[in-house]
């Protein structure tokens, strides 16, 4: 399996991206995932810079292929304009490698709008899919859930949310290995009649489907772990995602500040270090492994812009899991089963 990694994408690139690739493939790394997934990594970006970074880390002999890309799309560039003008960018070239079958997946922490635009322009949609969707793993008190859409589609129709549910169900079933995923609709109340017209109409469609639809859930239900797949439009989902990330970071910082206020608290924190470490692992974006762009032919992972090496490594691992389980084939089968190929 070949996975293309955008070496130039992200707020702090290329360092963390290259470090993440090394973690994933270095035989001496405890984080190595190539033994499990038998992967090869293609670093896409400015060849001279990548070579220099590898040499500085003593990693020039590792089996990391370099594919030159002369341009970089900045994080703040307008996506469509950037994709049109910068055809030699690492994002465009990485997506094209995926399109042409030269790699099995593409991972980038770069401009998320540009990644989506490049995928929309250069990758075909899975047969029957109306709109691609971004699916993000989210921590809960139980097992992680998947929320979709978290930013690809600000305005949706019921048939779009219905397909999001179908794609999310396939993702959770085959990657998270949950036999009958619980699908829920995010609304402003649990009752059937709650929510706007979009939510109400989608509710009826999901109620009549073969999915394990458990009804509406509210925002305060997300972290309880009562649903495996949570469906909403991209406007709502993106706000939930950003708010959740900020809460996690703020809580960790507040905890650190309070611990620093006295010696007794520091001693207590030392005793509780293992518990704190486990909590951080559950809520830290580093552990998530990026968001998946579902509905396109090929596996495309959109990582957090501030991803560090561990986050990049986990994004590569997510891509490998998705490819190995052939989730796109399962999505196509589910979408086209029994007339779900909605017109």
N, C-alpha and C positions, 0 to 999 in steps of 0.2 A: 504494500500500500504506500503510495506517495502522497505526502501532504505538503502543500505549498504554504509557506509562512511569509507574510508581508513583513520584511525586516525593517522597513522604514515607517510603518504606521504606528501612531500612538504619541502621547505627550512627551515621552522620554526616549523615543526610539533613536538609534537602533539597539542600544545596550541591553535593555531588559528582554527584547525579542530574541536576540542571539543567545543570551543567557538561558532563556526558556527552552530554546532548541537544544542547547547543550545538555540541560537537565534531562530532557526527554530521551536523548539518544546516546549520551556518554555511558560507556560500560561501567565506569567507576561511580556513577551517580546513583544515590539511593532512590532518586525520583525517576529513574529510567523507566520508560514505558515501552521502549522499542522491543524489549524481550517479550512482553505480553502481546503486543499488537503487530510485531514485525513490520515496522514502518520505516520509511525513508523520508527525510525532510529536505525540501527545496527552499532555500532562502531567496526571496525575490526582493531585489533592491539594487542600489548602486554597488557594483561589484567591488570597486577599489575600497570603499568604506567597509563593506562586509569582510573582505579579506583582512584588512587592518585590524578590525575588531576580533576576528578569530585568532590572529597571530598574537595579539596582546593577551589573550586568554590561554594561549598554548593549545588551542583547539583546532588548528589548521589541518590536522591529520584525521579528524573525525569524519565519518561518512556524511558530510553535509554538502549537498549540491548547491551551487549558486547560479541563479538565473538573473542576468543583468536587467535592470530597469533604470532608465536614465532620469526619470522624473519622480517627484513626490507630491501627492495631493495633501496640502496642509489641512489641519483639523478644522480651520475656520473658513475654508473655501466653499463657495456655493456648489453643491454636489453635481448638478446636471452640467453646469458650465465647466467645471473641472474635468469631468469625465469626457466631455466633448473635446476640450483643448489638450488635455494631458493624456494622450493615448499611449504614451510611453511610461506612464506611472506604474508604481508597484501594484496598486490596486487593480488597474485595468489589465495589466499583464498577468497577474495572479488569477483573476477571474477567467481570462482567456485560456490559460493553461488548463483550468478546470473544464471549460467549454470544449476544448479540443481533446479531452481525454488523456492529457499528459500527466495530470495529477488526479487524485481521487477526492481531494478536499482542499479548501482554501481557508486560511485563518488570518484575520487581520484585526488589529486594535486601532486602525486608522479612522478616518472620517466616516462615520457610520452611514450618513446620507449618501456618500459617494459609493460605498460598498453596495448599498441597496440599489442605487441607480445603475451601477455597473452590472450587477446581477440581473436587473430587469431588462437592460439593453442587450446583454450578451449571452444570458442563459435562458433557455426555454423554461416555461412553466411545466410542471408535471401535468400530464393529460387530465383534464377535468378541473384543475385548480383555477379558481377565478382570480384570487389575489394571493401572492406570497405573504407570509406573516412572520414576525419575529417572536420567537418563544424563548423565555428566560426562566431558568431554574430559580426557585425562591425558597429560602429556609423556612421551616415551620417547627412547632414543638414535636412533631412526629417526623415523618420523612419529607424530603423536599417536594414541593409541588412545581408545576409548570404554569406560568401565566402567559397568555397570548391573546391579543397582540400587545407588544410593549413599545410600539413606535412606528411601524411600517404604514399603518392605515388609520389616519385620524378620523375619517368619516367612513362608515360602513353601513351595509344593508344586512338584514337578518340572514340572508343566504351566505354572506361572507362569514359572519360569526359562526354559523352552523358548520361551515367548512373548517374554520379555525379549530372548532371542537373536535372534528374528525381527525385533523392532522395532529393535534395535541395528544389525542388518545393513542394514536399509533406510536408517537414518540415515546410516551411514558410506558406503554406496554412493552416495547421491544428494547429500549435503552435502560429504563429503570426496572424492567422485569416485573411489572405489576400486572397480574393476569387479567383483572377486570378494573381498569382505572375508573375512579369516580370523577364525573364531569360536572362542574358547577358553573353557573352564570353569575357574574359579579353585578350586584344591583344595590339599591338603596333600602332594601327590605327583603326578608325571606319569602314573604307571601307571593303567590302566583301573580297577582295583579300589580306588584310593585315595579317601579322603574319607568323609564321613558318608553316610547313606542317601539324603539329598536329592541330594547330588552324584552318587552312583553311579546313581541312577535317572534323573536328568537326562542323565547321560552317554549312557545307552542310547537315550534319546529323540533326542538330538542326533546320535548315530551313525547312526540310521536316517533322518534328515531329508535334505532337499536342500541344507541349508546347508553351507558350506565349513568343516566342523568339524575343527579340528586337534588336538582332545583336551584333556586337562588341562594347565594351567600352574600353577606355584607362585608365591608372592609375589615371589621373586627374579627371576622371568621378566618381570614387568610392564614394567619400564623398558627391557628389551632390544628391545622393538618387534617381537616375533615374532607378535603377534596384533593385529588391528584392533578386535575386539569382545571384551571380557572380561565374563563373566557370573557373578554371585554374588547372594546374597540381600542385602537392604538393611542388615542388621546388619553383615555382613562388609564390604560395600562402603563404608559410612560410615566405619568404622574405617580402611580403606585410604586413603580420600580425606583424612581429617583428618591421618593420620600422614604422608601424602605432602606435604601442604601445610606441615606443621611442619618436615619435613626440609628442604624447599626454603628456607624462611625461615631456619632455623638455619644451613644451609650458607652462605648469603649473608652472614649476620651474622658467622659464624666467619671467613670470608674477609676481611671488612672489618676485624675485630679484628686479625688476623694482619698485614695490610698496614700497619696503623697503628703497628706495633712498631718499624719502622726506616725511615730515609730511603731506603735502597737498595730496600726492598720497595715503597715508594711510587713510586719511579722505575719499577721493573719493572711495577707495576700500571698506571702511566700508559701504558707501551708496550703492555700487554695490554688496554687499555681496550675496544677493539673486541670482543675475544673475550669479555671479561667481560659486555659489554652483550648480546651474542648469547646467552650462557648464561642470563642473567637473563630474557631475552625468552622462552626456551623453557620455563622453570620457573615463571614468575610467573603468579599467578592473574589478573592484569590482562589477560593475553593470551587467556585461555580463553574468555571470552564467556558465562559462566553455564552452568548445567546445564539441560537440557531435560526437561520433564515429558512423557514420551511416552505415548501411548495415549488421550489425550483429544481431543475435537473442538476444534480451535483450537491455536494455538501459544503455549505458556506457558514463559517462561524464569525460572529461579530464580537470581538473582545472589548473589554472596558478600555477606554482611552488611557487610563493611568495604570494599566496592567503591569505588574512586575514579572520577574522570571517565573515564579510559581504559577501565577495566573495564566501566563502564556503556555506553560507546560500542560496545565489542566485543560486549556482550550484545545490543544493538540490531542489530548486524550479523549475529550468529548467528540472531536471529529472522527477519531479512529473508531470509537464505539458506534457512532452513527453509521459509518460506512460498513463496518463488520456486520451489523444487524440488518443491513439493506433496508433501512427505514423508508427510504423514498419509494421503494417497490410496495411496501405495505401501505403507504399513504395513497399511492395510485389505486391500489386494489380497493381500499376503503372508500375513496372519493367516488369511484365509478361503480360501486356496488349498489344495486337497487335504485338507480336513478339519482344518486347524489351529485351527479355531474350537472349541477343546477344551471339553468339558462337565465 
